[in-house]
Amino acid sequence: MQTKSNNAVAFRRICHPATLHGPFDIIASLGQIGGGDTTYGQFQYDTTIGFTDPTHGNETNIMIKANCYGSVPSALQADKVYILHGRLIARNEDAPPVLFCEQEVTLNIGDSSTYIYLIC
């Protein structure tokens, strides 16, 4: 990422978000962003993404947030695995990266316990 400086204030500019498509285990539902009693909105979830650490060669999981826009009945459920498609944006090191999902291509593929068992 590039850094710009303006009057001693530094900020990072987002260059290219990563497009991701794959299975995500929804660990927790964090509720609707902005709250309210509306039936549509943006919902936020905790999930992880795995990658191989180039320094040690170990597989590591990092916690990310997943934001999906949709209706309350179509909101993702905790302890389920979904195929998600979206853009991953890492704004800085202080906040977890955020995956902005496209609700139209979300597919529930099963319970977390069953999915993890099948991988092992």
Sequence and secondary structure as in RCSB ss.txt:
>XXXX:A:sequence
MQTKSNNAVAFRRICHPATLHGPFDIIASLGQIGGGDTTYGQFQYDTTIGFTDPTHGNETNIMIKANCYGSVPSA
LQADKVYILHGRLIARNEDAPPVLFCEQEVTLNIGDSSTYIYLIC
>XXXX:A:secstr
 EEEEETTEEEEE    EEEEEEEEE EEEEEET SS SEEEEEEEEEEEEE TTT  EEEEEEEEEEEEESTT 
  TTEEEEEEEEEE   SSS  EEEE GGG EEEEEHHHHHHHH 
